[in-house]
Amino acid sequence: MGFLKNKCGLTVLQWALGIVILIEAVMFVLPSAAHDFARTHMPGFVRLVLGFGEIAGCVLLLIPQTAIRGAWLLVAVFVMAILIHLLHGMYGIGNLVIYTAAAFAIAVGKGN
């Protein structure tokens, strides 16, 4: 019975993470987000690379056959985002850390 609970829990986490991040990533790559991102003084392509990386990861995550690959892609994108934030003195990375942990749990849990 424990295996079924774990599998169900991971599936709920997979879908919640995939849908939430997909919505956030689409809003992040829209031109309306460029103005807020410009205040970070980072090149605009960084926003697009991170945003489209998240979108690709979410699409893969939401397809059962590619969910593990999508989770690992999201881990990579989130770690990159964390590093960029820290290097630019932006320490409010709590959400990114939680997203990374969730993607990691899915990647490792679904791989078993």
C-alpha positions in Angstrom: 0.0 0.0 0.0 2.9 2.4 0.7 4.2 2.1 -2.8 0.8 3.2 -4.2 0.7 6.2 -1.8 4.2 7.2 -2.9 3.4 6.9 -6.6 0.1 8.9 -6.1 2.0 11.6 -4.1 4.7 11.9 -6.8 2.1 12.1 -9.5 0.2 14.9 -7.7 3.5 16.7 -7.2 4.5 16.2 -10.8 1.2 17.7 -12.1 1.2 20.6 -9.6 4.8 21.5 -10.3 4.3 21.2 -14.1 1.2 23.3 -14.3 2.3 26.0 -11.9 5.7 26.4 -13.4 4.3 26.3 -17.0 1.9 29.1 -16.2 4.6 31.2 -14.5 7.1 30.5 -17.3 4.7 31.6 -20.0 4.0 34.8 -18.1 7.8 35.2 -17.7 8.6 35.1 -21.4 5.8 37.4 -22.5 6.9 40.8 -23.5 5.1 42.4 -20.6 7.6 40.8 -18.2 10.6 42.4 -19.9 10.2 45.7 -18.1 10.3 44.1 -14.7 13.2 41.9 -15.7 15.2 44.9 -17.0 15.5 46.2 -13.4 17.8 43.2 -12.7 20.4 44.7 -15.2 20.8 41.2 -16.8 20.6 40.7 -20.6 17.1 40.0 -21.9 18.2 36.7 -23.4 18.7 35.3 -19.9 15.0 35.7 -19.2 14.1 33.9 -22.5 16.6 31.1 -21.9 15.3 30.4 -18.4 11.7 30.9 -19.4 11.8 28.6 -22.4 13.9 26.1 -20.5 11.1 26.0 -17.9 8.5 25.6 -20.5 10.3 22.8 -22.2 10.9 21.1 -18.9 7.2 21.4 -17.9 6.0 20.0 -21.2 8.3 17.0 -20.8 7.3 16.6 -17.2 3.6 16.5 -18.0 4.1 13.7 -20.6 4.4 10.4 -18.7 7.0 8.9 -21.0 9.3 11.9 -20.7 8.5 13.0 -17.1 11.9 12.0 -15.7 13.8 13.9 -18.4 11.5 16.9 -17.8 12.2 16.8 -14.1 15.9 16.8 -14.6 15.7 19.6 -17.1 13.8 21.6 -14.5 16.4 20.9 -11.9 19.1 22.2 -14.2 17.1 25.3 -15.1 16.3 26.0 -11.4 19.9 25.6 -10.3 21.0 27.9 -13.0 18.4 30.5 -11.9 19.5 30.1 -8.3 23.1 30.7 -9.3 22.2 33.8 -11.4 20.1 35.2 -8.5 22.9 34.7 -6.0 25.6 36.1 -8.3 23.5 39.2 -8.7 23.0 39.7 -5.0 19.3 38.6 -5.1 18.9 36.3 -2.1 15.1 35.7 -2.3 15.5 32.2 -3.7 13.2 30.3 -1.4 10.7 29.5 -4.1 13.4 28.3 -6.5 14.9 26.0 -3.8 11.5 24.4 -3.2 10.8 24.0 -7.0 14.3 22.4 -7.3 13.6 20.0 -4.5 10.2 19.1 -6.0 11.7 18.5 -9.4 14.5 16.4 -7.9 12.0 14.3 -5.9 10.0 13.6 -9.0 13.2 12.7 -11.1 14.5 10.4 -8.4 11.1 9.0 -7.3 9.8 8.3 -10.8 13.1 6.7 -11.8 12.5 3.8 -9.4 
